[in-house]
Amino acid sequence: MRTRSHRSGLLLVTLLIGMGLTLGPAWSDATPNPPPPAPEKPTLPDGKTKGKKSRQSQQDFLDGYRQAYNLVQEGRYEDAITTLRALHEDDHPDVANYIGYASRKLGRYDDAKEWYERALRADPKHVRTWQYYGLWHLEQGNRLKAEEHLATIHAICGTTCKEYASLLEALNGNIVY
């Protein structure tokens, strides 16, 4: 049996598709390997740049991110936030998203909202953030907003990506989030 809100969500998805809204592909693999931040290229006095330092910096970022990701998976949200903040990449969408996620799991809903919005400012096509922010809205009792986020995910990656399936399952009451 379909509810009014379910029909309105499907209507919104249909409307967005009918309008030809496409946002293109997005990095959405839920692995602990985000794309690295833009490499730093220190300039030497002769005008050349040091490539080795930027590669090391990227590796440091990936190592720190993987550590934080593992802390999130273990439910050690305070430690994860500390580790993510220590990366000094707060505007990286994966970093901001997981700070938001960890904040939400700690019940810090205002903080979570700020971090999710920061992640989406950094990358408006970041489907995992749309998914987690949709779950945040469900926890806040705002089903219609969660359905809007589902429609956004649909426009970015269709119905086959796991972020779409997960948020849809949560909207249908089939998973605990």
C-alpha positions in Angstrom: 0.0 0.0 0.0 1.4 3.3 -1.0 1.2 6.3 1.2 0.6 9.9 0.2 4.2 10.8 1.0 5.5 7.9 -1.0 3.4 9.0 -4.0 4.6 12.5 -3.7 8.2 11.3 -3.5 7.7 9.3 -6.7 6.1 12.3 -8.3 9.1 14.4 -7.4 11.5 11.8 -8.9 9.4 11.6 -12.0 9.2 15.4 -12.3 13.0 15.7 -12.0 13.6 13.1 -14.6 11.0 14.7 -16.9 12.8 18.0 -16.5 15.9 16.3 -17.7 17.8 17.0 -14.5 21.0 15.1 -14.5 23.9 15.9 -12.3 26.4 13.4 -13.7 28.4 10.6 -12.0 29.8 11.0 -8.5 32.3 9.2 -6.4 30.1 7.2 -4.2 32.0 4.0 -3.3 31.6 3.5 0.4 35.2 2.3 0.8 37.7 4.1 3.0 39.5 5.5 -0.1 38.2 8.9 -1.0 39.8 10.9 -3.7 42.8 12.8 -2.2 42.6 16.5 -1.6 44.1 18.8 -4.3 47.9 18.3 -4.0 50.0 21.0 -2.4 52.8 22.1 -4.7 55.3 24.1 -2.7 57.2 26.5 -4.8 61.0 26.6 -4.5 63.1 29.7 -4.9 63.9 28.8 -8.5 60.1 28.6 -9.3 60.0 24.8 -9.5 57.6 22.7 -7.3 58.4 19.8 -5.1 56.4 16.8 -6.3 57.5 14.4 -3.6 56.0 16.4 -0.7 52.6 16.6 -2.4 52.6 12.8 -2.9 53.5 12.3 0.7 50.8 14.8 1.8 48.2 12.8 -0.3 49.4 9.6 1.3 49.1 11.1 4.8 45.6 12.2 4.0 44.6 8.7 2.8 46.2 7.0 5.8 44.5 9.4 8.2 41.1 9.0 6.4 41.3 5.2 6.5 42.1 5.4 10.2 39.1 7.7 10.8 36.9 5.5 8.6 37.8 2.4 10.7 37.0 4.3 13.9 33.6 5.2 12.5 33.0 1.5 11.6 33.9 0.6 15.2 31.5 3.1 16.6 34.2 5.2 18.0 32.7 8.5 16.8 34.5 10.9 19.1 37.9 9.5 18.1 36.8 9.5 14.4 35.9 13.2 14.6 39.2 14.0 16.2 41.1 12.0 13.5 39.1 13.6 10.7 39.6 17.1 12.0 43.4 16.4 12.3 43.5 16.0 8.6 43.0 19.7 8.2 40.7 19.0 5.2 37.4 20.1 6.6 36.1 21.1 3.2 36.8 17.7 1.6 33.3 16.2 1.0 34.2 12.8 2.4 35.8 14.3 5.5 32.9 16.7 6.2 30.4 13.9 5.5 31.9 11.5 8.0 32.2 14.3 10.6 28.5 14.8 10.0 27.8 11.1 10.3 29.7 10.7 13.5 28.1 13.8 14.9 24.6 12.4 14.1 25.5 9.1 15.7 26.5 11.0 18.8 23.1 12.9 18.8 24.7 16.2 17.8 22.1 16.9 15.2 22.9 20.6 14.7 26.6 19.8 14.2 25.7 17.0 11.8 23.5 19.3 9.7 26.3 21.9 9.5 28.8 19.2 8.4 26.5 17.6 5.8 25.8 21.1 4.3 29.5 21.8 4.2 30.1 18.5 2.4 27.4 19.4 -0.1 28.9 22.8 -0.7 32.2 21.1 -1.5 30.5 18.6 -3.8 26.8 19.0 -4.6 26.9 15.5 -6.2 28.2 13.7 -3.2 25.6 10.9 -3.0 26.7 9.5 0.3 26.1 12.9 1.9 22.7 13.1 0.3 22.0 9.6 1.7 23.2 10.4 5.3 21.5 13.8 5.3 18.3 12.1 4.2 18.6 9.8 7.1 19.2 12.8 9.3 16.0 14.3 8.1 14.1 11.0 8.8 15.5 11.1 12.4 14.2 14.6 12.7 10.8 13.5 11.5 11.0 15.3 8.1 10.0 12.5 5.7 9.3 14.9 2.8 12.8 16.3 2.9 14.3 12.8 3.0 12.2 12.0 -0.1 13.7 15.1 -1.8 17.2 13.8 -1.0 16.2 10.4 -2.4 15.1 12.2 -5.6 18.5 14.0 -5.7 20.3 10.7 -5.3 18.2 9.3 -8.1 19.1 12.2 -10.4 22.8 11.7 -9.7 23.2 7.9 -9.9 19.8 6.4 -10.6 18.1 3.6 -8.6 21.0 1.1 -8.7 23.5 2.8 -6.4 23.6 1.6 -2.9 22.9 5.1 -1.5 19.6 5.2 -3.3 18.6 1.7 -2.1 19.6 2.4 1.5 17.7 5.7 1.8 14.7 4.1 0.1 14.8 1.2 2.5 14.9 3.6 5.4 12.0 5.5 4.0 10.1 2.3 3.7 10.9 1.4 7.3 12.9 -1.7 6.4 16.2 -0.8 7.9 17.4 0.9 11.1 19.6 3.8 10.5 
